Amino acid sequence: MDYYGGIEAGGTKFVCMVARGPQDIRAELRFPTTANPTETLARAVAFFKQQAQTVNLVVLGVGSFGPVDLEPSSATFGYVTNTAKPGWPNTNIVGLLHAELGIPVVIDTDVNAAAFGEYAWGVNRAIDPLLYLTVGTGIGGGAVCGGKPQHGLTHPEMGHILVPHDRLRDPFPGVCPFHGDCLEGLASGPAMSERWGRTAEMLPDDHPAWGVEANYLAMALVNLILIYSPRRIVLGGGVMQRQALFPLVRAKTQQFLNKYIRMPQLFSDIDQYIVPPVLGNQSGVLGAIALAIAGIDSR
Amino acid sequence: MDYYGGIEAGGTKFVCMVARGPQDIRAELRFPTTANPTETLARAVAFFKQQAQTVNLVVLGVGSFGPVDLEPSSATFGYVTNTAKPGWPNTNIVGLLHAELGIPVVIDTDVNAAAFGEYAWGVNRAIDPLLYLTVGTGIGGGAVCGGKPQHGLTHPEMGHILVPHDRLRDPFPGVCPFHGDCLEGLASGPAMSERWGRTAEMLPDDHPAWGVEANYLAMALVNLILIYSPRRIVLGGGVMQRQALFPLVRAKTQQFLNKYIRMPQLFSDIDQYIVPPVLGNQSGVLGAIALAIAGIDSR
């Protein structure tokens, strides 16, 4: 029986899976992303080789941390390029996996893969355009538009957008090494840890941190809504594990839009418009599986 | 011979055209958009009826100020809905034109039409995704993605995105009735007039106004680039008539991105990445012609 391989290649951990969809998962393996890409990719290869002894593995999908070169005509297509992750700059992730496994390899960013996974299965199926934003160690965003992950000059890098930052009310300078107080600089997990002296998960629901966090995330959502006009926004990642954050973000988004766009999705139906991932912490890896099934931009 | 009709229905003026493209324009008529939509649309209808006596007019394309209902299944498809323009809320622009002219009518926003026009002809042909931002009486943006104008929950409303606003350096509160100091509130033509006490066209090239303007526009472009990853950005509208503004905007965009995205389009080739409209002040109406030719979402 034909099966598909998927890798969510995150900056912190790898998630490898053999599946045909969320209802038919044969195996899943999670392990840390070390500073040695050869070693990390070898663990993934070993997993898929072992699985291939019992199923017919036809295509491998990869959702990778970035930046990734997704230009099919580029000499470095399928490379992780100038990443800040030690050991990983200029890693030919597609070439290595293809050489070891001998099957077509499809690649996109981890967040485009997560968006595509949410688009492929469950209640978000075929919602187009669909945006996926992850808020965790970093902030990243992906999109599906016209049935495909969003590509262009390169891939979306939504985590680094600029948002209003009132330094009188919030003097925190931000943690982004490139932009200081961009969205990621102000609202990522590390930004929360540094601003409040403890990690997001240690902050109680009634801590003012969550209001500040919702403020910046809602500003970002307003910009995403006005630029992209998505039909749904999925918010995932470690920080969004905090369920109490969702109603705060929804309310602030409505406040900042100030009734400018009069669609029910931004009023009575907002609970179904700004939502947690249907696929939980498997959006990325199941999205990689969905990319493999769709066979988009494989080689 | 088959010809196409196009209307750029702007909040200030209507531009009507019969053409097959920028190289084959039969006639063009410009007149003010009054507070009486029946009267304004009647002038357009009279123009096209007269033209139809000598050519075979097959489809009419409309690029309209908004908000416009572009949802084909909606009971108010083709309506200008809750606009601030007096007299125009809930105007069935498609229905009226279709009833009078008896040919299919295609509609999109004025800025999606302008984006589609730039995408259809000239050096920007088939650049995908392509963004078009107009900076004038208001600020609006449109996009072409996957060969089609960007639609979603509704249409893009990029002019109202939130950008950093340092009130210590720039205490101007902004002029947007919905959001105060959103991009349109800070950087539209009326914002410039109110901030500096004279209209943009009266401000000399060396006035500090242009540095302030470039600052906000560049912040917006950074967000557009990070969210959308366009392959080209076209900047049109009255304020962008000022040629000296382009190099300022390009330099600030590079400064704010801070080398985060390492593509030549954002370094050595930025003069070909952030560009004025190839079609000049005809992007909108020729885009309406292009919509008519493509026949997207007509009825």
Interface residues (C-beta under 8 A of the other chain):
Chain A: P67 T81 N82 D128 P129 G141 C145 G146 K148 Q150 H151 G152 L153 T154 H155 P156 E157 M158 G159 H160 I161 L162 V163 P164 H165 D166 R167 F178 H179 D181 M219 V222 N223 L224 I225 L226 I227 Y228 S229 P230 R231 F256 N258 K259 Y260 I261 R262 M263 Q265 L266
Chain B: P67 T81 N82 D128 P129 G141 C145 G146 K148 Q150 H151 G152 L153 T154 H155 P156 E157 M158 G159 H160 I161 L162 V163 P164 H165 D166 R167 F178 H179 D181 M219 V222 N223 L224 I225 L226 I227 Y228 S229 P230 R231 F256 N258 K259 Y260 I261 R262 M263 Q265 L266
